[in-house]
Amino acid sequence: MTAFTPLQSALGGALIGLAAVWLMAALGRIAGMTGMLSGALFEPGRGWRLAFLLGAMAAPALMLALGARVPFDSPVPQPWLVIGGLLAGIGASHAGGCTSGHGVCGNARLSPRSLVATASFMLAAFATVFTIRHVIGGF
């Protein structure tokens, strides 16, 4: 079970929102992590993408180095997490964006496509959790 951390969650959400607004205001770009990763790997002008992704990875590492406790422990074996991440990446490319791009930025712009995509992500997540916990009886 995941720990209930409303203060940390609200702070993290506010920082994600601030980063998304800053990126849109400064560069006119959407803060979709999957699009940023593919752009950093395959497109020219990747400096800002690499900086954003590095910051997203460095912040939790810095928090751990400063002694913060990360309230996350997954009962799922790491190979399944990797497979799930790859499947999510494939799905994001077919959906025209990832949960951060659609869920944070697209919904904030009231994009109908993002509203439908986010509803689809959430319904799929609900169905997956229900099936794994109550039908299969795993994790």
DSSP file (Angstrom, degrees, kcal/mol; ACC not computed):
  #  RESIDUE AA STRUCTURE BP1 BP2  ACC     N-H-->O    O-->H-N    N-H-->O    O-->H-N    TCO  KAPPA ALPHA  PHI   PSI    X-CA   Y-CA   Z-CA
    1    1 A M              0   0    0      0, 0.0     2,-0.3     0, 0.0    72,-0.0   0.000 360.0 360.0 360.0 142.6    0.0    0.0    0.0
    2    2 A T        -     0   0    0      1,-0.1    70,-0.1    70,-0.1     2,-0.1  -0.657 360.0-110.6 -86.6 139.8    1.2    3.5   -0.8
    3    3 A A        -     0   0    0     68,-0.4     2,-0.7    -2,-0.3    -1,-0.1  -0.378  28.1-115.6 -68.1 145.7    1.5    6.0    2.1
    4    4 A F        +     0   0    0     -2,-0.1    -1,-0.1     1,-0.1     0, 0.0  -0.761  43.1 166.5 -83.7 114.1   -0.9    8.9    2.2
    5    5 A T     >  +     0   0    0     -2,-0.7     4,-2.4     1,-0.1     5,-0.2  -0.640   6.2 164.0-131.3  73.6    1.2   12.0    1.7
    6    6 A P  H  > S+     0   0    0      0, 0.0     4,-2.5     0, 0.0     5,-0.2   0.876  76.3  48.9 -64.8 -38.2   -1.1   15.0    0.9
    7    7 A L  H  > S+     0   0    0      2,-0.2     4,-2.5     1,-0.2     5,-0.2   0.954 115.4  42.4 -67.2 -49.2    1.4   17.7    1.6
    8    8 A Q  H  > S+     0   0    0      1,-0.2     4,-2.7     2,-0.2    -1,-0.2   0.891 115.6  51.0 -63.5 -38.8    4.2   16.2   -0.5
    9    9 A S  H  X S+     0   0    0     -4,-2.4     4,-2.6     2,-0.2    -2,-0.2   0.917 111.2  46.9 -65.7 -43.5    1.7   15.3   -3.2
   10   10 A A  H  X S+     0   0    0     -4,-2.5     4,-2.3    -5,-0.2    -2,-0.2   0.905 114.1  48.1 -64.9 -41.5    0.3   18.9   -3.4
   11   11 A L  H  X S+     0   0    0     -4,-2.5     4,-2.3     2,-0.2    -2,-0.2   0.929 112.7  48.1 -64.5 -45.1    3.8   20.4   -3.4
   12   12 A G  H  X S+     0   0    0     -4,-2.7     4,-2.3     1,-0.2    -2,-0.2   0.913 111.9  49.6 -61.7 -43.2    4.9   18.0   -6.2
   13   13 A G  H  X S+     0   0    0     -4,-2.6     4,-2.5     1,-0.2    -1,-0.2   0.891 110.2  50.8 -62.3 -40.3    1.8   18.8   -8.2
   14   14 A A  H  X S+     0   0    0     -4,-2.3     4,-2.6     2,-0.2    -1,-0.2   0.897 110.5  49.2 -64.8 -40.0    2.4   22.5   -7.8
   15   15 A L  H  X S+     0   0    0     -4,-2.3     4,-2.5     2,-0.2    -2,-0.2   0.891 110.8  49.7 -67.1 -39.2    6.0   22.1   -9.0
   16   16 A I  H  X S+     0   0    0     -4,-2.3     4,-2.4     2,-0.2    -2,-0.2   0.932 112.7  47.8 -63.1 -44.9    4.9   20.1  -12.0
   17   17 A G  H  X S+     0   0    0     -4,-2.5     4,-2.5     2,-0.2    -2,-0.2   0.908 111.5  50.3 -61.3 -42.7    2.3   22.7  -12.8
   18   18 A L  H  X S+     0   0    0     -4,-2.6     4,-2.7     1,-0.2    -1,-0.2   0.913 111.1  48.6 -62.5 -43.3    4.9   25.5  -12.4
   19   19 A A  H  X S+     0   0    0     -4,-2.5     4,-2.5     2,-0.2    -1,-0.2   0.897 111.9  49.6 -64.1 -39.9    7.3   23.7  -14.7
   20   20 A A  H  X S+     0   0    0     -4,-2.4     4,-2.0     2,-0.2    -2,-0.2   0.912 113.2  45.9 -65.9 -42.4    4.6   23.2  -17.3
   21   21 A V  H  X S+     0   0    0     -4,-2.5     4,-2.9     2,-0.2     5,-0.2   0.919 112.9  50.4 -65.9 -43.3    3.6   26.9  -17.2
   22   22 A W  H  X S+     0   0    0     -4,-2.7     4,-3.2     1,-0.2     5,-0.3   0.926 110.7  48.9 -60.9 -45.1    7.2   28.0  -17.3
   23   23 A L  H  X>S+     0   0    0     -4,-2.5     4,-2.3     1,-0.2     6,-1.3   0.897 113.9  46.0 -64.0 -39.9    8.0   25.8  -20.3
   24   24 A M  H  X5S+     0   0    0     -4,-2.0     4,-1.2     4,-0.3    -2,-0.2   0.921 117.8  43.3 -67.5 -43.6    4.8   27.1  -22.2
   25   25 A A  H  <5S+     0   0    0     -4,-2.9    -2,-0.2    -5,-0.2    -3,-0.2   0.906 121.5  38.5 -69.5 -41.4    5.5   30.7  -21.3
   26   26 A A  H  <5S+     0   0    0     -4,-3.2    -3,-0.2    -5,-0.2    -2,-0.2   0.889 138.7   8.0 -79.1 -40.2    9.3   30.6  -22.1
   27   27 A L  H  <5S-     0   0    0     -4,-2.3    -3,-0.2    -5,-0.3    -2,-0.2   0.486  89.6-120.1-123.1  -6.3    9.4   28.3  -25.1
   28   28 A G  S  <<S+     0   0    0     -4,-1.2     2,-0.3    -5,-0.7    -4,-0.3   0.811  70.0 133.9  68.9  28.0    5.8   27.8  -26.2
   29   29 A R        -     0   0    0     -6,-1.3     2,-0.3    -9,-0.1    -1,-0.2  -0.816  58.6-117.6-116.0 152.3    6.2   24.0  -25.7
   30   30 A I        -     0   0    0     -2,-0.3     2,-1.5    -3,-0.1    71,-0.1  -0.672  22.5-129.2 -85.3 138.8    4.1   21.4  -24.0
   31   31 A A        +     0   0    0     -2,-0.3     2,-0.6    69,-0.2    74,-0.1  -0.416  51.7 148.5 -87.7  60.4    5.7   19.6  -21.0
   32   32 A G     >  -     0   0    0     -2,-1.5     4,-2.3     1,-0.2     5,-0.2  -0.867  37.5-154.8 -94.8 118.4    5.0   16.1  -22.2
   33   33 A M  H  > S+     0   0    0     -2,-0.6     4,-2.5     1,-0.2     5,-0.2   0.871  90.7  50.9 -65.6 -38.8    7.8   13.8  -20.9
   34   34 A T  H  > S+     0   0    0      2,-0.2     4,-2.5     1,-0.2     5,-0.2   0.924 112.4  46.7 -65.8 -43.2    7.5   11.2  -23.7
   35   35 A G  H  > S+     0   0    0      1,-0.2     4,-2.3     2,-0.2    -1,-0.2   0.879 112.7  50.6 -64.5 -37.4    7.6   13.8  -26.4
   36   36 A M  H  X S+     0   0    0     -4,-2.3     4,-2.5     2,-0.2    -2,-0.2   0.906 110.5  49.2 -66.1 -41.2   10.6   15.4  -24.7
   37   37 A L  H  X S+     0   0    0     -4,-2.5     4,-1.6     2,-0.2    -2,-0.2   0.942 113.7  44.4 -65.3 -46.9   12.4   12.1  -24.4
   38   38 A S  H  X S+     0   0    0     -4,-2.5     4,-2.5     1,-0.2     5,-0.2   0.894 114.9  50.1 -65.9 -37.1   11.9   11.2  -28.1
   39   39 A G  H  X S+     0   0    0     -4,-2.3     4,-2.0    -5,-0.2    -1,-0.2   0.878 108.7  52.2 -65.3 -37.8   12.8   14.8  -29.1
   40   40 A A  H  < S+     0   0    0     -4,-2.5    -1,-0.2     1,-0.2    -2,-0.2   0.818 117.3  39.4 -67.5 -29.7   16.0   14.6  -27.0
   41   41 A L  H  < S+     0   0    0     -4,-1.6    -2,-0.2    -5,-0.2    -1,-0.2   0.838 131.7  18.8 -86.5 -34.8   16.9   11.4  -28.7
   42   42 A F  H  < S+     0   0    0     -4,-2.5    -3,-0.2    -5,-0.2    -2,-0.2   0.480 106.2  71.6-123.1  -3.5   15.9   12.0  -32.3
   43   43 A E  S  < S-     0   0    0     -4,-2.0     3,-0.2    -5,-0.2     2,-0.0  -0.856  73.0-113.5-120.2 152.2   15.5   15.7  -33.1
   44   44 A P  S    S+     0   0    0      0, 0.0    -2,-0.1     0, 0.0    -3,-0.0  -0.332  96.3  44.6 -72.0 164.7   17.9   18.7  -33.4
   45   45 A G        +     0   0    0      1,-0.1     3,-0.3    -5,-0.0     4,-0.3   0.922  68.1 150.9  68.4  44.8   17.8   21.5  -30.9
   46   46 A R     >  +     0   0    0     -3,-0.2     4,-2.8     1,-0.2     5,-0.2   0.443  35.3  99.2 -90.6  -0.7   17.6   19.0  -28.0
   47   47 A G  H  > S+     0   0    0      1,-0.2     4,-2.3     2,-0.2    -1,-0.2   0.906  85.3  43.8 -57.2 -48.9   19.4   21.2  -25.3
   48   48 A W  H  > S+     0   0    0     -3,-0.3     4,-2.3     2,-0.2    -1,-0.2   0.857 114.1  52.2 -67.0 -33.4   16.2   22.4  -23.6
   49   49 A R  H  > S+     0   0    0     -4,-0.3     4,-2.6     2,-0.2     5,-0.2   0.937 110.6  46.8 -66.2 -45.8   14.7   18.9  -23.7
   50   50 A L  H  X S+     0   0    0     -4,-2.8     4,-2.7     1,-0.2    -2,-0.2   0.899 112.2  51.2 -62.1 -40.5   17.8   17.4  -22.1
   51   51 A A  H  X S+     0   0    0     -4,-2.3     4,-2.3    -5,-0.2    -1,-0.2   0.918 111.7  46.7 -63.7 -43.5   17.9   20.1  -19.4
   52   52 A F  H  X S+     0   0    0     -4,-2.3     4,-2.1     2,-0.2    -2,-0.2   0.936 115.4  45.4 -64.4 -46.7   14.2   19.6  -18.5
   53   53 A L  H  X S+     0   0    0     -4,-2.6     4,-1.6     2,-0.2    -2,-0.2   0.896 112.1  51.7 -64.8 -40.4   14.6   15.8  -18.4
   54   54 A L  H  X S+     0   0    0     -4,-2.7     4,-2.9    -5,-0.2    -1,-0.2   0.905 109.8  50.0 -62.7 -41.0   17.8   16.1  -16.4
   55   55 A G  H  X S+     0   0    0     -4,-2.3     4,-2.1     1,-0.2    -1,-0.2   0.890 107.8  53.5 -63.5 -38.8   16.1   18.3  -13.9
   56   56 A A  H  < S+     0   0    0     -4,-2.1    -1,-0.2     1,-0.2    -2,-0.2   0.822 116.8  38.5 -65.6 -30.5   13.2   15.9  -13.6
   57   57 A M  H  X S+     0   0    0     -4,-1.6     4,-1.1    -5,-0.1    -2,-0.2   0.816 115.0  52.5 -87.0 -32.9   15.7   13.1  -12.8
   58   58 A A  H  X S+     0   0    0     -4,-2.9     4,-2.9    -5,-0.2     5,-0.2   0.839  97.8  65.6 -73.9 -32.8   18.0   15.2  -10.6
   59   59 A A  H  X S+     0   0    0     -4,-2.1     4,-2.3     1,-0.2    -1,-0.2   0.938 104.9  41.4 -60.3 -50.2   15.3   16.6   -8.3
   60   60 A P  H  > S+     0   0    0      0, 0.0     4,-2.4     0, 0.0    -1,-0.2   0.895 114.9  52.8 -64.8 -35.5   14.4   13.2   -6.7
   61   61 A A  H  X S+     0   0    0     -4,-1.1     4,-2.3     1,-0.2    -2,-0.2   0.910 109.8  48.8 -63.3 -40.6   18.1   12.2   -6.5
   62   62 A L  H  X S+     0   0    0     -4,-2.9     4,-1.9     2,-0.2    -1,-0.2   0.911 109.5  52.0 -64.0 -42.8   18.8   15.5   -4.7
   63   63 A M  H  <>S+     0   0    0     -4,-2.3     5,-2.7    -5,-0.2    -2,-0.2   0.916 110.8  47.8 -60.9 -43.0   15.9   14.9   -2.3
   64   64 A L  H ><5S+     0   0    0     -4,-2.4     3,-1.5     1,-0.2    -1,-0.2   0.912 109.9  52.5 -63.1 -42.0   17.3   11.5   -1.5
   65   65 A A  H 3<5S+     0   0    0     -4,-2.3    -1,-0.2     1,-0.3    -2,-0.2   0.824 106.5  54.1 -63.2 -30.9   20.8   12.9   -1.0
   66   66 A L  T 3<5S-     0   0    0     -4,-1.9    -1,-0.3    -5,-0.1    -2,-0.2   0.423 127.0-100.3 -84.3   1.8   19.4   15.5    1.4
   67   67 A G  T < 5 +     0   0    0     -3,-1.5    -3,-0.2     1,-0.3    -2,-0.1   0.548  68.6 152.2  96.4   8.0   17.8   12.7    3.5
   68   68 A A      < -     0   0    0     -5,-2.7     2,-0.5    -6,-0.2    -1,-0.3  -0.421  43.5-125.4 -70.5 147.9   14.2   12.8    2.3
   69   69 A R        -     0   0    0     -2,-0.1    -1,-0.1     2,-0.0    -5,-0.0  -0.816  13.8-141.9 -94.6 131.5   12.3    9.6    2.4
   70   70 A V        -     0   0    0     -2,-0.5     2,-2.1     2,-0.1    -2,-0.0  -0.838   7.6-148.7 -93.8 114.3   10.7    8.4   -0.8
   71   71 A P        +     0   0    0      0, 0.0   -68,-0.4     0, 0.0     2,-0.4  -0.286  61.5 106.6 -82.2  57.2    7.3    6.9    0.0
   72   72 A F        +     0   0    0     -2,-2.1     2,-0.3   -70,-0.1    -2,-0.1  -0.984  30.4 157.1-138.7 126.4    7.3    4.5   -2.8
   73   73 A D        -     0   0    0     -2,-0.4     3,-0.0   -72,-0.0     0, 0.0  -0.925  24.9-152.3-146.0 119.3    7.9    0.8   -2.7
   74   74 A S        -     0   0    0     -2,-0.3     4,-0.1     1,-0.1    -2,-0.0  -0.808  13.7-162.7-100.3 128.7    6.6   -1.4   -5.5
   75   75 A P        +     0   0    0      0, 0.0    -1,-0.1     0, 0.0    64,-0.1   0.550  68.4 100.8 -78.6  -5.8    5.6   -5.1   -5.0
   76   76 A V  S    S-     0   0    0      1,-0.1    -2,-0.1    63,-0.1     5,-0.1  -0.636  84.7-110.5 -82.0 131.9    5.9   -5.5   -8.7
   77   77 A P    >>  -     0   0    0      0, 0.0     4,-1.5     0, 0.0     3,-0.9  -0.294  27.6-115.3 -60.3 146.2    9.1   -7.1  -10.0
   78   78 A Q  H 3> S+     0   0    0      1,-0.3     4,-2.3     2,-0.2     5,-0.2   0.836 112.2  59.3 -56.3 -38.9   11.4   -4.7  -11.9
   79   79 A P  H 3> S+     0   0    0      0, 0.0     4,-2.4     0, 0.0    -1,-0.3   0.891 106.0  50.0 -59.1 -35.5   11.1   -6.6  -15.2
   80   80 A W  H <> S+     0   0    0     -3,-0.9     4,-2.7     2,-0.2    -2,-0.2   0.869 108.5  52.5 -68.9 -35.4    7.4   -6.0  -15.2
   81   81 A L  H  X S+     0   0    0     -4,-1.5     4,-2.4     2,-0.2    -1,-0.2   0.905 110.2  48.1 -65.0 -40.3    7.9   -2.3  -14.4
   82   82 A V  H  X S+     0   0    0     -4,-2.3     4,-2.4     2,-0.2    -2,-0.2   0.934 112.8  47.6 -65.0 -46.1   10.2   -2.1  -17.4
   83   83 A I  H  X S+     0   0    0     -4,-2.4     4,-2.5     1,-0.2    -2,-0.2   0.919 112.5  50.1 -60.7 -43.8    7.7   -3.9  -19.7
   84   84 A G  H  X S+     0   0    0     -4,-2.7     4,-2.4     1,-0.2    -1,-0.2   0.893 109.9  50.6 -61.9 -40.1    5.0   -1.7  -18.4
   85   85 A G  H  X S+     0   0    0     -4,-2.4     4,-2.2     2,-0.2    -2,-0.2   0.901 110.7  48.6 -64.3 -41.5    7.0    1.4  -19.1
   86   86 A L  H  X S+     0   0    0     -4,-2.4     4,-2.2     2,-0.2    -2,-0.2   0.914 112.3  48.5 -65.1 -42.4    7.8    0.3  -22.6
   87   87 A L  H  X S+     0   0    0     -4,-2.5     4,-2.6     1,-0.2    -2,-0.2   0.892 110.6  51.3 -64.3 -38.8    4.1   -0.4  -23.3
   88   88 A A  H  X S+     0   0    0     -4,-2.4     4,-2.5     2,-0.2    -1,-0.2   0.897 109.4  50.9 -64.8 -39.0    3.2    3.0  -21.9
   89   89 A G  H  X S+     0   0    0     -4,-2.2     4,-1.9     2,-0.2    -2,-0.2   0.901 110.9  47.7 -64.3 -41.2    5.7    4.6  -24.2
   90   90 A I  H  X S+     0   0    0     -4,-2.2     4,-1.7     2,-0.2    -2,-0.2   0.924 113.2  48.8 -64.5 -44.0    4.3    2.8  -27.2
   91   91 A G  H  X S+     0   0    0     -4,-2.6     4,-1.9     1,-0.2    -2,-0.2   0.887 108.5  53.8 -62.5 -39.0    0.7    3.8  -26.1
   92   92 A A  H  <>S+     0   0    0     -4,-2.5     5,-2.5     1,-0.2     4,-0.5   0.884 106.5  51.7 -64.6 -37.8    1.8    7.4  -25.7
   93   93 A S  H ><5S+     0   0    0     -4,-1.9     3,-0.5     1,-0.2    -1,-0.2   0.878 112.8  45.5 -68.2 -34.5    3.2    7.5  -29.2
   94   94 A H  H 3<5S+     0   0    0     -4,-1.7    -1,-0.2     1,-0.2    -2,-0.2   0.774 111.6  52.9 -75.8 -26.2   -0.1    6.2  -30.6
   95   95 A A  T 3<5S-     0   0    0     -4,-1.9    -1,-0.2     2,-0.2    -2,-0.2   0.445 113.1-115.9 -88.4  -0.2   -2.2    8.6  -28.4
   96   96 A G  T < 5S+     0   0    0     -3,-0.5     2,-0.2    -4,-0.5    -3,-0.2   0.767  86.1  13.1  72.4  24.4   -0.3   11.6  -29.6
   97   97 A G  S   <S-     0   0    0     -5,-2.5    -2,-0.2    -6,-0.2     2,-0.1  -0.808  78.7 -99.6 154.2 166.8    1.1   12.3  -26.2
   98   98 A C     >  -     0   0    0     -2,-0.2     4,-3.0    -5,-0.1     5,-0.5  -0.387  47.3 -87.0-104.7-177.4    1.6   11.0  -22.7
   99   99 A T  H  >>S+     0   0    0      1,-0.2     4,-2.1     2,-0.2     5,-0.5   0.858 127.3  48.6 -61.9 -35.8   -0.2   11.4  -19.4
  100  100 A S  I  >>S+     0   0    0      3,-0.2     5,-1.5     2,-0.2     4,-1.4   0.918 114.1  45.3 -72.4 -40.7    1.8   14.5  -18.5
  101  101 A G  I  4>S+     0   0    0      3,-0.2     5,-2.4     2,-0.2     4,-0.3   0.952 127.5  27.6 -65.5 -49.5    1.3   16.1  -21.9
  102  102 A H  I  <>S+     0   0    0     -4,-3.0     5,-2.0     3,-0.2     6,-0.2   0.939 126.3  45.0 -76.0 -48.7   -2.4   15.4  -22.1
  103  103 A G  I  <5S+     0   0    0     -4,-2.1    -3,-0.2    -5,-0.5    -2,-0.2   0.883 126.8  23.4 -68.9 -41.5   -3.2   15.3  -18.4
  104  104 A V  I  X<S+     0   0    0     -4,-1.4     4,-0.8    -5,-0.5    -3,-0.2   0.927 136.8  23.0 -90.2 -54.1   -1.4   18.4  -17.2
  105  105 A C  I  ><S+     0   0    0     -5,-1.5     4,-1.3    -4,-0.3    -3,-0.2   0.925 123.2  47.3 -85.1 -46.5   -1.0   20.6  -20.3
  106  106 A G  I  4XS+     0   0    0     -5,-2.4     5,-2.5     1,-0.2     3,-0.3   0.914 113.9  47.0 -64.8 -43.9   -3.8   19.5  -22.6
  107  107 A N  H >4<S+     0   0    0     -5,-2.0     3,-1.4     1,-0.2    -1,-0.2   0.864 108.0  56.9 -66.4 -34.5   -6.5   19.5  -20.0
  108  108 A A  H 3<5S+     0   0    0     -4,-0.8    -1,-0.2     1,-0.3    -2,-0.2   0.818 109.0  46.6 -64.8 -29.3   -5.3   22.9  -18.8
  109  109 A R  T 3<5S-     0   0    0     -4,-1.3    -1,-0.3    -3,-0.3    -2,-0.2   0.368 114.7-120.9 -91.0   4.7   -5.9   24.2  -22.3
  110  110 A L  T < 5 +     0   0    0     -3,-1.4    -3,-0.2     1,-0.2    -2,-0.1   0.849  46.4 176.4  57.3  37.8   -9.3   22.5  -22.4
  111  111 A S     >< -     0   0    0     -5,-2.5     4,-2.4     1,-0.2    -1,-0.2  -0.619  27.5-148.8 -72.8 120.6   -8.2   20.4  -25.4
  112  112 A P  H  > S+     0   0    0      0, 0.0     4,-2.3     0, 0.0     5,-0.2   0.893  98.8  54.2 -57.7 -39.2  -11.0   18.0  -26.3
  113  113 A R  H  > S+     0   0    0      1,-0.2     4,-2.4     2,-0.2     5,-0.1   0.903 110.1  46.4 -61.6 -41.1   -8.5   15.5  -27.5
  114  114 A S  H  > S+     0   0    0      2,-0.2     4,-3.0     1,-0.2     5,-0.2   0.869 108.8  54.7 -70.8 -36.7   -6.6   15.6  -24.2
  115  115 A L  H  X S+     0   0    0     -4,-2.4     4,-2.1     2,-0.2    -2,-0.2   0.928 112.8  43.2 -61.1 -44.1   -9.8   15.3  -22.2
  116  116 A V  H  X S+     0   0    0     -4,-2.3     4,-2.3     2,-0.2    -2,-0.2   0.918 114.6  50.1 -67.0 -43.6  -10.7   12.1  -24.1
  117  117 A A  H  X S+     0   0    0     -4,-2.4     4,-2.6    -5,-0.2    -2,-0.2   0.926 111.7  47.6 -61.6 -44.8   -7.1   10.8  -23.9
  118  118 A T  H  X S+     0   0    0     -4,-3.0     4,-2.6     1,-0.2    -1,-0.2   0.907 111.0  50.8 -64.8 -41.5   -6.9   11.4  -20.1
  119  119 A A  H  X S+     0   0    0     -4,-2.1     4,-2.5    -5,-0.2    -1,-0.2   0.898 111.3  49.7 -61.0 -39.1  -10.3    9.7  -19.6
  120  120 A S  H  X S+     0   0    0     -4,-2.3     4,-2.4     2,-0.2    -2,-0.2   0.917 110.3  49.6 -65.5 -43.5   -9.0    6.8  -21.6
  121  121 A F  H  X S+     0   0    0     -4,-2.6     4,-2.3     1,-0.2    -2,-0.2   0.939 113.7  46.2 -58.6 -47.0   -5.8    6.6  -19.5
  122  122 A M  H  X S+     0   0    0     -4,-2.6     4,-2.8     2,-0.2    -2,-0.2   0.913 112.1  49.1 -66.5 -43.5   -7.8    6.7  -16.3
  123  123 A L  H  X S+     0   0    0     -4,-2.5     4,-2.5     1,-0.2    -1,-0.2   0.906 112.1  49.3 -62.5 -41.1  -10.3    4.1  -17.3
  124  124 A A  H  X S+     0   0    0     -4,-2.4     4,-2.3     2,-0.2    -1,-0.2   0.897 111.7  49.2 -64.6 -39.4   -7.6    1.8  -18.5
  125  125 A A  H  X S+     0   0    0     -4,-2.3     4,-2.7     2,-0.2     5,-0.2   0.926 111.5  48.7 -65.2 -44.7   -5.7    2.3  -15.1
  126  126 A F  H  X S+     0   0    0     -4,-2.8     4,-2.5     1,-0.2     5,-0.2   0.935 113.4  47.2 -59.4 -46.5   -8.9    1.6  -13.1
  127  127 A A  H  X S+     0   0    0     -4,-2.5     4,-2.5     1,-0.2    -1,-0.2   0.888 112.6  49.6 -63.8 -39.8   -9.6   -1.6  -15.1
  128  128 A T  H  X S+     0   0    0     -4,-2.3     4,-2.8     2,-0.2     5,-0.2   0.941 112.8  45.3 -65.3 -48.3   -6.0   -2.8  -14.8
  129  129 A V  H  X S+     0   0    0     -4,-2.7     4,-2.7     1,-0.2     5,-0.3   0.926 114.5  48.7 -63.0 -44.3   -5.9   -2.3  -11.0
  130  130 A F  H  X>S+     0   0    0     -4,-2.5     4,-2.8    -5,-0.2     5,-0.8   0.933 113.7  46.8 -60.6 -45.9   -9.3   -3.9  -10.5
  131  131 A T  I  X>S+     0   0    0     -4,-2.5     5,-3.1    -5,-0.2     4,-1.3   0.929 115.8  44.2 -63.9 -45.9   -8.4   -6.9  -12.7
  132  132 A I  I  <>S+     0   0    0     -4,-2.8     6,-2.3     3,-0.2     5,-0.9   0.918 122.7  35.9 -67.2 -42.5   -5.0   -7.5  -11.1
  133  133 A R  I  <5S+     0   0    0     -4,-2.7    -2,-0.2    -5,-0.2    -3,-0.2   0.857 132.5  21.6 -81.2 -34.7   -6.2   -7.0   -7.5
  134  134 A H  I  <5S+     0   0    0     -4,-2.8    -3,-0.2    -5,-0.3    -2,-0.2   0.687 130.1  32.8-113.2 -20.6   -9.7   -8.6   -7.6
  135  135 A V  I  <<S+     0   0    0     -4,-1.3    -3,-0.2    -5,-0.8    -4,-0.1   0.857 132.4  24.3 -99.6 -54.0   -9.8  -11.0  -10.6
  136  136 A I  I   <S-     0   0    0     -5,-3.1    -4,-0.2    -6,-0.1    -3,-0.2   0.846  91.7-141.1 -81.0 -35.1   -6.3  -12.3  -10.9
  137  137 A G      < +     0   0    0     -5,-0.9    -4,-0.2    -6,-0.5    -5,-0.1   0.760  50.7 138.5  80.9  26.1   -5.4  -11.7   -7.2
  138  138 A G              0   0    0     -6,-2.3    -1,-0.2    -7,-0.2    -2,-0.1  -0.332 360.0 360.0 -96.9-179.2   -1.9  -10.6   -7.9
  139  139 A F              0   0    0    -64,-0.1    -1,-0.1    -2,-0.1    -6,-0.1   0.438 360.0 360.0  21.1 360.0    0.4   -7.9   -6.5
